Amino acid sequence: MNVFKNKIVSLLALKGLTSADYARFLGIRAQALQGKYNNNRYRFSDLLKLADMTNTRLAFVDKKGKVIVSFELSDLSNEQEQEQANK
């Protein structure tokens, strides 16, 4: 049983989306997404894009429900800009 895949597919379904929609959003083929599902090989950027696509947030939340750290898709571009500046 692939818990990660089930949760991702469930989130997509709740938002009226499919795995094929997610693959297109990532810019990959459906077969490549199936490989990610089968091998639990998700990049952090894949999950940030999933959150963006589903209009949700990727975050660490404490046991009381308080968001401690929230990540945004823009964090990726900020990180890339910093890497370029350091070269």
C-alpha positions, -999 to 999 in steps of 0.1 A, spaced: 0 0 0 14 34 -10 3 59 16 20 88 -1 4 82 -34 -30 77 -18 -28 110 0 -17 129 -31 -44 113 -53 -70 120 -26 -59 157 -24 -61 159 -62 -96 143 -62 -108 167 -35 -98 195 -58 -114 179 -89 -80 171 -104 -63 139 -116 -28 125 -116 -26 133 -153 -33 170 -144 -6 169 -118 19 153 -143 11 181 -168 16 207 -141 50 192 -133 59 191 -170 64 154 -170 47 124 -186 21 104 -167 45 74 -167 72 95 -150 47 105 -123 37 68 -119 74 61 -113 75 88 -85 44 72 -70 58 37 -72 92 46 -58 82 74 -34 106 97 -51 92 131 -47 112 163 -48 105 191 -25 96 211 -55 71 185 -66 52 189 -33 54 227 -35 39 226 -70 12 202 -57 3 227 -30 3 255 -56 -18 235 -80 -44 226 -53 -44 261 -37 -31 247 -5 1 252 16 30 229 24 37 235 61 50 221 94 21 223 119 25 216 156 2 192 174 -20 221 185 -26 230 148 -4 261 148 16 266 115 53 268 125 68 270 90 50 274 57 66 270 23 55 287 -9 63 281 -45 81 314 -46 106 300 -22 120 279 -51 127 310 -72 142 328 -42 165 298 -35 176 297 -72 183 334 -72 205 331 -41 224 302 -56 231 322 -88 242 352 -67 267 330 -48 284 317 -79 
